[in-house]
């Protein structure tokens, strides 16, 4: 018999009462190969016929069950067919459909094309909606039945519906497929949420607690689907977090002037990657601040730390509050952190002793001002600390009764900074004497350093410096003939010049430089600082044109300096302006030196000249020494004596009655500036010059490396000490920074990774990773490029090094690599911090040649891979592989591949993909698994633009083959679900699990 269509075939089978297998055989005869049963809609046709009467047709249902079991029809077609049935009043039909769902709802799979897998996701979403509607209808009938007094039947059906719901949703795989379907069809998900609300309303009126709790459980599971990636367990077994500690110490020691936002982002990144609970996170920040306060060297560094702790960190916490959950919770967390902090009595006592005050009280007041703590918390915490302090070891009463506590001074200095900025905005020509009085006050004692530290910590230092540059520039114009006006102008010039030099040396010259606007004239001080001022790592050319101005001015300056009587300010101001004198002094000094060398001038004359230089305006002495330092470097060993002697003469103060106002205060700053300038050259020439002592070490972190020891030994020693201690102190940070400058990024990173790979105890490797990450923060961008672009590929492609990737060091290295990659990727859109700008940047071209731009040129890395592997087809360059094998989400998002970091990441993931696809397994394969696990562990929910976007889509199916990675959550985490292709790849991988 020739059968025309499916319906006829089913009816014939029913009439002739075929058995299920007989029916299957005949169906295959009737319908030749070609069209699949899904295209013919077999499942839907069978259900339609089976559900015609009030009860289902058992024979036709048996055909459907046989078709499902023998995989004639796909699960998605059956689920779609079921979800079209909507006459929920026919109990027996509904029960039959629920029984069919029972056959497979907890073991769905699909091994077809990606489109079919997405079809399964959509069908499951429809089936979930159908189940919810069915449950709601049963609950409604039960409610009506209860009212009519016949509950039993409705209750049974509701229990059946809830059981199927629970069974479907308890599978993580199903929830993952629903997660993808939700992103594919947002409108259908909205319908599900509506059904869930409706169901909740109906069930609320039912008395059966078991059914209600079952329904609530199902509701919770459904609501968890959109956020199933966001759940991270926090680390509760740890109390110390050395990374947070070191990041805070690094920032406080080296980057007080930095913006708060990058620090906040970096701290939040560490918090996320290490899953740190908020109270312990805030506690670790405070601990680092107190340790910094205690160990900071006396003088400027101590003031910097005080400003960092009491002014900057509260601001940082205000910004952290926005990232963490609601306001109320955060204030509770801060309060909880202080409760923990109060238990660390020895730490607080030592800080109080160092600062000569109750540090906790000042901190609590600042936090209260910023709205980080409630009044009640502050009062309670202060009372607890006051009680503790009664038992603290007291200092002898007279010992530092006169010392004013720094925290109080810093907090008072902050509003003063604002007032000074306002004063500096006024017209300088109207009341120069008044302005001079303000500046004179600033110079006395440690006022200047206090004000600068407060300005740096509150982000006002740049505008502070700008105001002084404007003042300095103002004094370079105009010619007063009156003696008083000339001396005020000279003093304003001198004080602003010295202050700016001091700021540049203490906080870095970036603070001084203005954003270059084309066409605008560069102020004198900026020009002088960039071309003439010696700094660490900056070599000056003494023959540079900037040192050789107009010869007539030089001659008149030499004549003035060589004048036997004391140099008159009016006569200098009459002949040239102060900045011209500063620019001419280098040439004048060379003439004087030559005259001295040739015996034209005696030593007494030289003394007289140096006294004239430093006697009135200290800036002249600074400019003279700046040139002498550059000059000495160019001289032979036997030629240096007179130049060094001249520096020695200029360094000491002049003991004379006839000096200008504020001379002693200016000399203190001048000596500190000269000491910084001469440090390098004195070390290189093994000369000692006694600078007037102020009682504190003006350069505490200078020259920390032990002499005559190879720097590799120093690096391994200092790292071993830090590892043993478990935290990085500020002295070690400076040593690491010096070594990074000296050895370069590759040397530094490579040797520290070698140290990590030597560790064999798990707890040591974990601690090493936390410390290394914070050490790498010295220049995270460059270290990441080296680590991911050179060191890791080297280890993964050289089989002789695979043994070093075993657990535990291998796991630790994978963790470190992911942390560095995530940190650099999240921050590289921002600007490098000031301390990183000083260092030589790797040339972008190096990365372009190592990793070429398009897939048409095989990169060095890929050639390296193919030569190292038997199966060259898999590992050969991208040209030999189909484009799709290296297609990744980043290409669809059109990420800029000229960026070195993007390039390095893309190549690392290509390498990972090829390792997973190769036939050789080993520690390197295991390493890749750890790397991917750590990526998943550190990911944020919905972070499109994470480093995983560089992973080729084909890697997903390879990864799922690794047993530890074959979980639906992992697949969702590693694919970019914002892209249609990403969802297809994820659906295919999950459906095949």
N, C-alpha and C positions, 0 to 999 in steps of 0.2 A: 504493500500500500504506500502510495506516495503521500507524505505528510507535507502540508503546505506551510504550517507555522507551528511555533512552540506550543501554543495553547491547545491545538488539535492533538499534538503528540501527548501532552499530559492527560488530556481527556481520554484518549485511546488507552493509555496505560491504566487509567483508573477503571474504565469499563471492563477491560480484560484482566484486571486484578494482577498486574505484573508484580513480581517481587522487586525489591529495590535494586539488586545487582542486575536482574533481567532488564529493568527499566534503563539502567545506565548503559548496558550493552546496546540495546535497541536505539537509544538516543544517539549514540556515536555512529550508528549505521545511518540513521535518518539525516544527520547533519554532518556532512563531510568536513574534513580538516580545513582550516582557514580562519573562519570567525571563531573567537573564543566564546565560552559560555557567558562571560561577563558582558561582552558586547551584545549578545543576544538577550541579556537581562534574565537569565534563567532563574536566579534566586527570586527576583520580583514576581515572575510569572508563576512560580510554584506557590509562593505565599498568597498571591491573589486568588488562585484556585482553591487553596487549602482553607481560606478564611471566608468562604462564601456564606456558609450557614451560621447558625447561632453557636455551634461548637465546631472546632477545627476538624478537617478531614484527616484522619490518622494515616491513611495510605500515602496521600500526597506529602504529608509532613515527613513520612519515613523516607520519601525520595529526597527531600531537601536535606535531611540529616545525612543521608548517604553521600549526597553531592558535597556537603561540607567536609565530611570525614575523608572522602577520596580526593579532596581539593579540586573538584570540578569547578567550584565557584570560590571566589575570594572572600575573605572575611569582610572586606569593605562593602562588597555588593550585598551581602546578607544584612549587615548593620544598616545600610541605607534602606533596604527593603523593609526591615522591621520598623524603622523610624517613620515610615509613611503610614503606618496603621494608627488610626486615631479614635476608633470606637471603643473607648475604655469600659463601656458598660458590659461588653461581652467577656465575662470573667474567664471562661474556658479558653477563649482565643488568646487573651492576655497571658494566661498561665502558660499556654503552649509556646508563645513567643519568648517568655522569660526562660523557659526550659531550653529553648534553642540557644539563647544568649549564654546560658550556663555552660554550654558545650565548649566555648572557646574564649569567653570574655577575659579570663585571666592569663591567657597564653596567646595573645594576638601576635601575628608575625606577617611579614611580607618580604619576599625575596626578588621582587620584580624591579622595574625601573623606578627612578626617583619620583616620577609623576604618580605612579601607583601607590607609593608609600605616602605621599602627601594626601592621596585619595583616602587612604586608611585613616589618617589623622582627622580628615573632615567627616568621614563616616562615623568615627568614634564620637566626635563632637555632637553629631546629629543624634546618635544613639543615647548619649548622656542626656541631651535635651528631652528625648522621648521618655527615658526612664524617670526623669524629674516630673514630667507632665503626668505620667502614669501613676507615680507615687502620690502626686497631689490629688488626682482623681480618686484614688483608693481612699486617701485620708478624708476627702470630702464625703465620700459615700459612708465611710465609717462614722463620721460625725452625724450625718443624717440618720444612719442606722441606730446610733445611740439615742438620738432624739425619739426615734420610733420604737426603741426597745428591742432591736435585733442586731446585736453587735458582731457576732461570731464571724460571719462570712467576710465582711469588709476587713476585719482585723487580720485574717489569714492572708488576704491579698496584699495588704499594706506591708506585712512582715516579709512577704516574698519579694516585693519591689525593693524594699530597703536592703534586703540581703544581697540582691543582684547589684545594687548601687555600691554597696560596701565592697563586694568582690571585685567589681570593675575598678573602683578608685584605690583600693589598697595596693594595687600593682604600681610601682614607681614607673615602670615602662609605660603604662597607660597614661599616667599623669604627664609624663614627658611628651607623649604624642599629643595629648590635649593641649599642652603648653604651646606646641608648634601650631596646632589648629587655631588656637586663640589668636596668634599673631597673623595667621592667614585670613581668618574671618572674624574680625572684631565685632561685627553686628550679631553674629550667632552667639558670641560669648555674652553680649549684653542680654540676649534673650534668656540665656542660662541664668544669669544673675537675677533677672526678673522672676523666673520660675522658682528660684531658690527662696526669694523673699516671700512669694505667694505661699510656697510650701510651709515656710516657717510660721506664717500667720495662721494657717489651717491647723498645724500640729500644736500650736500654743494652746488651743482649746481642748486638746485631748488629754485624758487623764493617765493613759498608760505610760509610766516613766521609762520603761525599757525601750519602747518604740521611739519616744522622744529623744532619748540619749543617743540611740542609733542614728536617728536623722541628723542630730547636731554634729555627730562625728563625720557623717558624709558631707555636711555643709562645710565643716572646717577643712576637710580634704579638698573640696572644690575651690574654696577661697585660697588655699595654699598654692594652687597651680601657678598663678601668675608670678608668685615670688619664690618658686621652689629653688632658685639658685642663691637667694639672699641669705640663707640660713648658715651662719658660721658659729661654731662653738668657741667661746672665749677661753683663753688659757687661764685656768684658775689655780694651777699647781705651782706657778712661779710667783716670786715676789720682786725680783730684780730684773730690770730690762736694760742691759748695758748699752743697747743701741740708742735708746731715747736719751740716756745719760750723756753719751758721747756726742750726739748731735747737738744737744743743748750746750755742752762744754765748748764744742768747736765754734758754735755761733757766738757764744759769749766772749771767747778768747780772740777770735779772728775777724768777726764780722758784725761788730756792734752797729755800724752804720747801715747795714743791710735792711731791705724792706722786710716788714713782718710777714707779708703774704707768702713768699717762697718758703719761709721757715715753717709757717702753719701747714702748708701743703706737704712739706717733707715729713713733719711730725705725724700728720694724719696718715700718710703713706705707711710709715713705720707701724703705726697703731693698727692699721688694717692688715698689713702683711703678717704681723705677729699676733693678731687677734688679742690685743691687750685691753682688759676691762678699763673703762674710763677713770675710776678712782685711782687705780694703780698707775695709770698713765700720767695723771696730773701729779701724783705723789713723786714719780720718777723725775718729772721736770723740776719740782721744788728741791728734791735731793741734789740734783746736779747744780742748781743755783747755789745752794748752801756750800757744797763742796768747792765750787768755783770761788765763792767769797772767802772761804778759809784758806785756800792754797794760792790765791792770787798774790803776786809780788807787791810789795808796798809801793805806793806812788800812783802813777797814772793807771796802771793795770787794775789796781784795787778799786779806783773810782769807776773805771769802765764796768767792772763786774757789779758794783753796787747799782749803777744806773741800769744795767741789763736786768738785774733781779727785780728792782723795785719799780722801774718805769716801763721796761719793754715787755717783760714776761706777762704782767697783767693784761697788756694790750693783746698779746698773742693768745691768751686764754679767752679774751672777749671774742676773738675771731674763731677760735676752736669751738666755742659755744654754738656758732651757726652751723658748723659741720655735724656736731653731735646732736642727739635727739633734743626734745623740747627744753625750754628754759628751766623749768622747775627741776627736771631730772638733772640738768647740768649743775645747778647750784647745789643740789644734794650731793652730786659726785665730788664737787670741789670741797664741800664741807667734810665729806668722808675722807678725802685725800689729806686734809689738814688734821683730822683725827688720827690718821696713821702717822702723819709727820710728827705730831706731838709725842708719839711713843719713842721717837728717835732722839731721846733727851741728850745723849753725849754730842750728837751732831749739832743740835740747836745751841747747846751750852758753848761749844767751841766757836760757833759763828757769833754768838752774843759777845764772847770774850774778845774776838778779833775786832768786831765793829763797835764795842763798848756801848751796846744798847740792846733792847729787846727787839731783835730782828723780826720775830714772828708777829709782834704787835704792829709794826710798820706794814708788814705784808698784808695782814688781815684788814687793816684800814684801807690800803690801796684796793684790795679785792672788793671790799664793801663799796668803795667809791664807784668802781666799775660795774657794780650790780652783779658780781659773781657770788656773793654770799648774802644771806639775809641778816638783818640786825641781830636777831636772836642767836644765830650761829656764831657771829663775831663775838658777842658778849660771852657766850658759853666757852668758846675756844680760848679767848683772852684770859678768862678766869682760870681755866685749866693750866695754861702756860705760866701764869703768874704764880700759881701754887707750886708748880715744878721748879720755878726759878729760885724759890726760897731755899731750895736744897743745893743750888748750883754752886760750884767752887768759886768763891769771890776773889777778885784781884785785890792786892793791897790798895787801900783807899787812895793814897796819894799818887799811885803809879800812873794812872791815866785819867785822873779826875778832870784835868784841864783839856783832855782831847775831846773835841766835839765829834759825836758819832757821824760817820759818813752817810748812812741812810737818811738821817734827818736833813743833812746838808744838801744831798742830791734832790730830795723831794722839794726843798725850798728853792733850789737852783732852777727847777723846771719853769715855774712862772716867771722867774727873773729873765730867762732866755727870751720869752715872749716880749717882755718889756724892753729888753735891749734891742731886739729886732725892730720894735716900733721906733725907738730912739734913733736907730741907724737909718730909718726911712726919711727922717727930717732933712731939710736942706743944710748940708754941712757948712756952707759959706756963712750962714746966719750966726751960728754960735759955736765956732770951732773950739773955744776954750771949754764950754760946757761939755762938749763931746769928749774932749781930752780928759776931763775929770772922770767921766764914766769909764773910759778905757783904762785910766790909771787904776781905778778901783778893781777892774777885772784882772789886772796883773798881780795884785797883791796876794801873797800866800799861795794857797792852791785854788783860788777862785777861778782862774782861767780853766784849769783842768776839770773842775767841777761843772762849770758851765758847758764846756765842750762835750763832756760825757753825757750830761742831761740832754743837750741838743742832739747828740748822735743817737741816743736811745729812743728819742721821740721823733726821729726823722726830720729834724730841723737843721741839721748840720750843714747841708748843702746851701740852704738859703742864708744861714749864718755866714758861711764862707763867701757867698756871693756879695753880701753887704760889705764885707771887709775888702773885697776886690774893688768894689765901686768906690769905697772910701780911699783906698790906695791910689786908684786911678784919678780921683778928684785932686789929690795932693800933687799929682805930676803936672797939673795945669796951673797957670797963674804965676805972677812974679810980684810978691810984696817986697817993698824995700824996707819996711819997718822991721826992726830987730825982733820985736815981740811976735809979730805975725809970722815972720820967717821961722822962728823957733817952734811955734805951735804947728805950723805946716810940717816942719821937719819931724817933730815928734809924732804927729798923726801918720806920716809916711812910715816912720820907723816901727811904730807899734803895730800898724796893720800888716806891714811886711813880715815882722817877726811872728805875729799870730798865724798868718797864713802858712809860713814855713813849718811852724809847730803843728798845725792841723794836718798838713800834707804828710809829715813824718809820722804822726801818731795814728792817723786814720786812713792814709793812702791818698795819693795825688788825684784819684778819680773824683774825690769829693770837691776838689777845687775847680776841675775843668768844667767849662760850660758846654752845653750842647751846641756844636758848631753851627752857627747860622751863616750862610754864605753872604759875603759882602760886609758883614759887621767887623769892626776893628777888634782885634784880640787885645785884651787889656795887658798892660806891661807885665804884671806879676805872672800871668799865665804863660806868656812868652818866655819869661826868664826861667820859670820852673821847668818847662818842657825842654828847654835847650841847655840851661846852665846848672841846674840843681842836681847834685849827685844823689842817687838813691840806690838801694840794694838791687844788684843785678843790672844797673844802667851804666854803661861805659860812655864817658864823655870825651869828645875830641877837643883838646885845649886850643887847637888851631881853627876851630869852627868860626865862621864869620861873625856869629853872635858875640864872640869875645873881642872882636876888633872893630870898634866904632870909629867915629870921626877923630882923626889924629890931632886936630887943634884942641879938641876938648881934653884929650889924653894929656897933651903937653901942659895945659893950664892946670889940670888936676894934679899932675906930678909936682908942678911948681907950688901949688897950694899945700900939698902934703909935706913937701920938703922945706916949707917955710919954718924958720927956726922958732918963731913965736907960735903960740897956740892957734890952731886953725879956727877962723871965725865963720860961723854959720852964714852970716850975711854975705860974706865974700863968696862962699860957694854958691849960695842961692842966687847971687847977682850974676855969676858967670854961667851956671848951668843948673838944670833942674835935678832933683834928687835921683830920679830914675836914670837920668843920663850919667850921673856920677857912678851909679851902681853898674851900668853897662860899660863905663870907661875904666873901672878900677882894675879889671884883669890886665889890660894893656899897660896901665900905669905900673902895676906890680911887676910885670915882666921887665919893664925899663929899670925899675928900682933894683930888681934881682940882678940884672946884667951889670948895673953900676956897682953893686956890692961884690959880685963875682970878680969884677975887673979892678977892684980896689979903689974905685972912685968914691964910694961911700964907706964910712967906717960903721962898726956895729952900733955905736951910740946914735948915729944918724938914723939907722934902721929902727932902733927903739923909738926914737922921736916920731918917725913916720907911722909906725904901727900904733903908737899912742894916739896920733892924730886920726888914724882910720877908725879906731874903736872908741875914741873918747867922747864923741857926741852922738853919732848915728850908728847904732850897732849893725844896721843892715849892710853898711859898707864892708864891715869885717866879714859878714856872712858871704857876701858876693866875692870878696877877695879869697876867702878860704875855699869856696866852691871851685874857683879856677885853679887854685894851688893844688887841690886834690887831683884834678884831672891832669895837671902838669906833672906832678910827682910820678904818676903812673908811667909816664913816657920816658922818665930819666933812668940812666944807668945807676948801679949801686953807689958808685963814688960821686955821683952828681947831685944826690938828693939832699945832702946835709943842710944847705942854706935854705931851701924851700921848706923843709920840715921845721927848721928853726923859726922861720917866719910864721908858720902856722902856730907854733908854740907861743910866739910873741902875741899873736892876735887872739889866742884862746883865753888868756888871763884878763881879768878886769883891770881897769885903770884906777889907781888910787889917787884921786885928785879932787880938789875942792870945786873946781870949776866945771862940773858936769851938768848936763841938763836934767830936768825933772824926771822922776821915775827911773833913774839910771840903774840903780841896783836891781830893780825888778826886771828891767830889760836885759841886763847882763845874765841873769839866771836863765832866761829863755834862750838868749844867744848861745850860752855854753852848752845847753842841751841840744840845740840845733847843730852846733859845730861837732859835738861828740858823735851824733848820728852820722853826719857827713863824712867824718874822718875814719869811722870804725873800720870800713873795708880796707882802706889804704894803709892804715896803721898796722893792721894785721898782716897785710902782704909785705910791708917793709920792716916788720918786726920792730916797730918804734913805739915808744910809750910817751904819751903826752898827758900831763896831769891837768884835767879840767876841774874848775872850781866845784867842790862837792856840795850837793844840796842835801846830803844825808840819805838819799834813796838811789837805787840803781835805775838809771834812766833807760837802760836797754836790757831788761831782765831776760828776754828770750833770744838774745843775740849770741852767736858763736857757741851753740850747745854741743856740737859734735866733738867727741874726744879726739885729740890730735894723733896723727900717725896710726890710725886704725882704718882698715878697708871698710868702705861704707856698707858693703854687704854684711859684714860681721855686725856692724852697728844696727843694721835693720833687723837681722834675725834676733839679736840680743834684746832689743827694745820690744819687739813683738812677743818674745818669750815672757818678758817681765809683765807686759800688759795682760797677756793670756793668763798668767799665774794669778795676777791680782784680780782679774775679772772685770776691770773697767779702765778706761783711758783717762789719764790726767792731762791737764793743759800743757805741762812741760813735754810730755810724750807727743802730744798733738803737734807741737812746734818742731820737735825732732823729725817726726814723720814728714811734715811739710818741707823741711830743709832737704831731707833725703829724696823726696819726690822731685824737688827742683833740681837736685844734683844729678840723680840717676836717670831721670826721665820717666815718663809714664809706663812704658813697656817694661823697663828694668824693675821698677817699683812693684808693678802689679804681678809680674811673672814670679818674682822672688817670694812675694807674700803668698801667692797661690801654692808655690812649692812647699812653703811652711804648712799651709792648711792640709795639703795632701799627705804630709808626714804623720799627721795626728791619727791615732788608732782608737781612741776612746770616744764613745758617742757623745758624752756630755762635754768633752773638750772641743770636739769638732763643732758642736752647736754654738758653744760660747765663742769659738774662733770666728764663725760666720757673723755673729752679731757684732763682734768687734771690728772685723774686716770691713763690713758694710759701712760702719761709721768712719773708719779710717779713709775709705774710698770716697767719702763725702768731701774730702779735701778737693777733689776734682772729679766728681762722679761721671760727667759726660765723657771725658777723655778715657777714664779707666774703663768705662763700659765698652767703648769702641774697641779698646785693646783686648779686653776680656772676651767679648763675643766675636770679635772679628779676627783675632790672631790666636789667643791662647786656647780657647775651647776647640776651634776647628783643628788645631794642632794635636790636641789630646785625642779627639774623636777619630781622626783619620790615620793615626800612627799606631798600628797594633802593638808595637813594643811598649807603648805607654798605657795601654788599656788597663793593665793590672792596678795602676794608681787610682782608677775610677771605681774601685770596689767600695762597698759600704764599710765603715761610715764616712770616710772622706769624700767619696763620690756623691753621696746624698747631700753632704754639706755644700759641695761645690755647685751642685744643681740649684740648691736653695739660694746661694749667694748670687749666682748668675741671674736667676729670675728676679731677685730683689733689685739688683743693679739695673737690669733691663727695664723693669716697671718704673723705677724712680727716674731714670734718665728719660724714658719715653714720656712720662707724665709732665716732666718739667722742661723738656728741651724746647718747647714752644716759647717758654719764658726766656729771660735774659740770664746770661752767666753772672754769677755774683762777682763783686769787685775783686775778691781775692783770687778768683779763677781767671779774670781777664789779664792779670799780670803775666800768666804763664804762656809759653809759646803754644799756639794752637796747632793741632795736626793739620796738615794741608788737606783740604777736601779732595784734591786731585789724587792723593794716595789711595783714598777709598774708592774713587771712581775707577782707577786702573785695577785695583784688587777685585772689585765687584762691578763689572761693566753694566751700563745702563739698561740695555734691552736684552732680550733673550736670544738675539741673533749672534752675539759674541760669546763664546764659552768663557766663563770667568776663570781666573787662576784657581779659585777654590774648587770649582767643579772639575778642572783638569787634574788637580791634586787628588780629588776623590777617585776619578776614574782610573788613575794609574795605580791606585792602592788597593784595588778590589778585583777579585777574579771576574765577577759578573759585571763586565764593563757596560753592558747595555743599560742596567738600572742606574748606574752611577755616572753615566757619561754626561757631557755638558747639555744644558737645556735645549740646544739646537736639535739633538737627536731624539728628544722626547717630545711627545705631543704637547702642544701649548697648554692643554688642560691640566697636565700633570703638575704644572707649577703655577696654575691660576689660583690666586688667593683673594680674599676679601679686600685687601689693601689696594689691589689693582682696580677693583670695581668702585672703591671709594676714591680712586685717583689720588692716592697719597704721593707726595713729592719724592721721587726716588733719587733726586740729586742730593738729598739730605744724607750725610754719612750714616747716621744712626738707623734710618729706615732701611738703607742699603744693607747694613750689617745684619739687621734683624731678618730681612727677607732671605739673605743667604744662609743664615744659621738655620732657619726653618726648612729651607731646601735641603740642607745637609741632614737635618733630623728626619725629613721625609724619606730621603734616600737610605738612611740607616735602617729605618723601619721596614722599608721595602726590600732590603738586601737579604741574601740567603745566609749570611754569617751572623750568628748571634753571639753576644759576649757582654763583658762589663759595659761596653759603650752603648749597647741596646738598653741595658738596665738604666744607664745614666739618662738616656733620652726619656725613659718612663718616669724617672724621678723628676726630671725637668718639667715634663708636662703635668705631673701631679701637683707640683709646686705652683705652676701657672694657674691651675684650677683652684687651688687652695687660696691663692691671693686675689682672685678675681672679684670685682664688684658686680653686683647684679646689673645687667643691661649696659655694661661699659663697652659700647661700640667704639672702636678706636683703641682697644687694648693691644698689647703686643701680639696677641694670637691672630690678629687680622692678617699677619704676614705668613701664616701657615697655609700651605697649599691645601685646597679642599680635599685632594686625594689622600692626604695624611689621615683624615678622620677614619676612613675604612681600615687603614693599616693599624691605627692605634687601638681600635675596638678589638683587634685580634689579641692584644696583650691583655691577659686575664685581669690584671689590676685596674685596667682602664676601661673594661667592658661594662660600664654602667651608664644608664640613660642620663644621669645628672652630668657625668663627665662630658658626654657628647654635646649636651645642651650648652655646657660651659665653654667648650672649645670652638664652637661654630658661631659665626656671626648671624644671629637670627633676625637682624634687621634687614638682611638681604633675602630675596626670594630663593636665590641659589643656595644660600647658607641653610635655609629652612629645608630645602629638598635634600641636601647632603645629610643634615641631622636626621630627618625623617627616615631616610634610607638606612642609615647606620643603626638607629634605634629599632626600627621595624625588623631588622635582621638579627637582633640580639636574642 
